[in-house]
Amino acid sequence: MISFKKTAGIFELLKQALRRFIQLPILQQRKLLTFLFFVVLSTTFWFVRSLGEQYESNISYPVRYVNLPEKKVLIGAVPEKLGLKVRARGFTIIRSKLNLNLIPLRFNVNSYLLSNAGTDSFYVVTETVREILSGELGNVTILDIAPDTLFFKFTEMVVRKIAVKPVLAMHNKFFYQQYMQNGEISVSPDSIIISGPGSLVTPLKYIKTEPIHLTGISDTFSIDCGLERIDQVVYSLQKVKVSIPVDRFTEVEERYTVIPVNVPDTLHMIAIPGQVTLTYRICLSNYNKIVNNPLIPVIDYEDIPENHTNRLSVFLSDTPRYVNNIRFSPKETEYLITRK
């Protein structure tokens, strides 16, 4: 790229040349203009004459593939253009390089099939289309075609209905202060039809949306979202509607009794200390749910052999989906076991 200083220098030289030209006597100006006219004219004649001579050059020719095998999908890439080494007059080569009036070559794959490596692999020798290309280009001798062989590999087409999974580009300002997600994110429709090579389609468990970038949302929000693209896989829909339920939350701190679980009938087990403090976040609209169904912190007798210590981790017997950011204090308790 030409720098700004170089560009300014060129303009300055042109200004100086123009000033000097203006300062010349009228007769010298006319002589200089006449000289420049004949220089341009002779250069033009030389260029036109040169274009009439024979040259060798490389050009690109567009290709389209038609009549592929039914119920098959082409895997891998095939070239969209053929590289041709040609001999022709300069005018013809320039026109070809500019792709003027070039009709794409239609490769009828079924008519060129030559078995190569089983029923799903074929190859096409490009030499077989030399005469067709010569006729399309006109007055051009084709010396070489690259690539010399086109390889095709097919696989069975698979069609499936598959779920759509929303992806949130989470950050610490995604929700407005004191707001959080309240429940499951809904997607409409929740699934789409996909089709493509079996090797790509069969292993898929879901299709992701494009990451959803939001900032400071404080109410239930809906957005039309694109789907993450998978090469060679076709979707029945390109967009889905994603709805994110949002509500104001409160942070709760309460004391709960720790309950031992999986204790044999012949034993009695207690946690020391017997209570822990739970801190968690819950949306205001769900607060009554936690009142009617309190959280139950537990320790598990069956964890003793794995721990090799006299302390056990505290966890919830069941964690409701509407509660998050749960913290225990303390996180572990000692225990006492006695026989009944």
N, C-alpha and C positions, 0 to 999 in steps of 0.2 A: 504494500500500500504506500502511495506517495505521501510523504509527510507534509504538514502545513507549511513548513519553512521552504521546502523544495518547490511547492506550488507557488508560493509568493515570489520566489526567485525567478521562476519561469515567466510569470506575469510581468515582473520588473524588466526582464530582458525584452519582452515583446513591446512594452511601452517605450523603451529606449530605441528599439529598431523603428517603431512607428514615428517617433520624434525625428530621428535622423532622416527617414524617408520624406517627411513633410518639409524638412529643411533643404532637401535637394532642389535644384532648379527643375522647372517643369519638363524640360527636354530629357533630363536624366531620369526623372520619374517615369516618363513614357517608355524610355528604353528599358528600364528595370522591369516594368509591368509586362512589356512585350516579351522579354527574356523569360520571366516566370510563367507566362501563358504557354510558351512553346515547350518549356520543361514539363509542365503538367500534362500538356497534350501528348508529348512523346512518351511520357510514363504511362499514360492511359492506353496508348496504342500498344506499347510493349506488354502491358498486363493482359489486354484482351487477346493478343497474339499468343501469349504464354498459355492462356486458358484453353486454347485450341489444340495444344499438344497433348500427347499421351503421358499419363502418370500412373504410378502405383501408390495406392493409399489404403487405409483401413477405415471402414465405415460400420455403423451399427444398423441392424434391420429388425424392426419390431416383430414379435411372434405372438400368436394366440393359439391356445390348445382347445380343441373341440372334440366332441364325441368320446368322452372318457368312459371307461367301463361303468355299467349301471351298478348302483348300490355299493360303490367303492369310493374311497376318499384318497386323494393323492397326498402322500406324506413326503416331506423333504421339499427342497426348492428346485425348480427348473427355470432356466434363464428366460427372461422376458424379451431379450434381444439376442440375435446372432451376430458374432463378429465376422465381417467379411473382408478379406484382402482382395482388392479389385484393381483392374487396369482399365482406364477410361480417360476421356478428355477432361480437362480441368473443369469445364462448365458442369459436366455430369457429376463429377466428384463433389463439387461444392454443393450442388442441389441435394445430393444424397446425404451429405453430412448435416445439412440443415433439416433433413427429414421432410422435405417438401414433396407432397403427393405420394408418400410411401404408404401403401395399403398394407396393414399387418398381414404377415403370412399365417394362414390358418392351417395348423397341424391337425389333421384328422387322425387322432391317435389310433383309433380302431383299425384304420386302413394301413398303418405302418407297424402294427404290433409284430414283434419278433420275440418268441419265447427265449428268456435268458436265464432266469433263476427261479422257476416255479410260476404258478399261475398268477401271483401277485407282483411279479417283477417283469418289466419290459424295457426294451431299449429301441431308440430310433436313430438310424444313421443319417446324419444331416446331408451327406453327399447325395442322397436320393432327391433332394429338393433343389439341386444346383440349377437345373433347367428352368424350374418355376421362378426362382429368384432372378435369373438372367432375363426372363421375359418381363418380370415386373419392373426391373431397373432400366432395361433398354439401353443398347449401345455400351454395355458394361461386360467385361470379361471377369468372371469370378475365378480367382486363383486359389483361394483357400477359404474354408468355413470353420469357425471355432464356436463352440466345441465340435469335434467331429462326431460325437455320439451324445444323445440325450437319454438319460436314464430315468425311468419312472418306477416308483414303488407305491403300490396301493395296499390299503387295508380296508376291512369291513366298516361300513358306516353304522354307528350306534346312536340310537335316539333314547334319551332319558328325561324324566321329570326329576328335577333336583331343587333342593331348598336354597333360599338366598339368605346369606348371613350378613347383617349390617356390621360395618367396621367404623368405630368412632376414633378420630384422631385426638385422643384425650390429652389434656394439659391442665395446669392448675387454675386456668381461667375459663375453662370450657363452660362451667356453670357459674351463674352469678353468685355472689357471696351469700351463704346460708341457704343455697338451693342444691338439689341433687336429683339424680334419676329416681323415679318412683314407679317401679315395676318393669315389666318386660318391654323391650323395644319391639314395635310391630312393623312388619313389612307387607306391603300390598302391591302385587300379589306376593305371597310368601314362598312361591316356587315358580320355576320357569322350565320350558322345554329346551334342551340343548341337543345338538347333534354334531358328530365329528368322528375322527378316528377312535376305534375302540380302545387303543392303548392309552389315549388321553382322557376319554369320557368315562370309561368304566371305573377307574380308581377314585374319581371325584366324590366327595361326601357333601359338598356344598359349593356354591358360587359366592364369592365375597363381593360386597359393594365397593366402590371406590371410597377411600377414607373420607369421612365426613368431618369437615373443619368448621367449628362453630366457636363463638366466644360470648360469654356473658348471657346465656339463655336462662330465663326465669319463669318460663311457662312451657307447657307441652308444645313441642315444635315439630312441624312436618316439612319434609324436603324431598324433592325429586332427585334421585341419586343414580348415577351411572354404575355399571357393573365392571368389575375387574376383567380385562380382556385375557383370553387364553388363545394363543395362536392356533389356527385351524379348527377352532370350535365355534359353532354358530349358535346364537341365542335367539329364542322366540321374541324376547323383549330386550330393549337396550337400556331401559330405565325402570326403576321401581320407586314407590313412595315409602319413605321411612318416617315413622312417627316416634318421637322420644318423649315419654311422659316425665314431666318435671314438677316438683313441688318443693315447698319450703321445708327445711328439716330443723329438728332440735337435737341437741346433744344431751343424752341422759346418763346419769351416774347413779347407780344403785348397788346396795349390798344384797348378795344372794347366798343361800346355804349351798355348800358343795355336797353332792350326792354320790356316794360310791356305787359303781355298777359292776355286774358280772362277778359278784362275791358269792362263793360257795355257801350252801345252806348251813353248813356247820360252823361258819365263821361270821364274825362281826367286824366291820371295818368303819373307821371314822377318819375324816380329814383333819389335819392340824396345820393351820387354823381351819375352823369349820365354815368360815365364810370368806368370800372374796368380793372385791368391788369390780363391777362391770361398767365400762363406759362404752357407749355406742351411739350411733346416729340413726334417727328414724324420722320419716316424713310426718308432719303434723296430722295428715289425713289417716295415718296408720297407727296412731298412738293408742287408740282404744283396743286394737288387736293385741298389742303387747300387754296391755292391762289384763285382758281376759285370758291370755295364754302366756304367762311369764316365762322368761328364759330359765333354763336349768343347767347350771354348770356341774360337771361331773369329773370324777377320776375313775380310771378303769383298773380293776384288780388284775386283769390279764396282762397289763403292761409291766407288772413288777419284774418278771424274769428278764425282760429285755432292757430294763433300766439300769440294773446293777447299782442302784443307789436307793436311798430311803425317801426319795422325792418323786412325785408323779406330776405330769403336766395336766393342767385344768383345761377342759374344752367344753363346748356346748353339746348336749345330747341331740339337739336339733336346732339348726340356724335358719330362721325365717328369711326369705328373700328380701323382705322389706327392711331388714336390719343390716347395717354394714359398719365398717371401721370399728370393729369390736376389739376392746383392749381389756386384759385381765390384770388385776393387782391384788395379790401376787400371781405370777404366771404358773407357779408350781406350789404344791403343798406337801408336807410330810403326812404320814398316815400311821394309824395304830390298828393292829389286827389282834383280836382276842377270839377265843373259842366260846361258842354259846353254851 
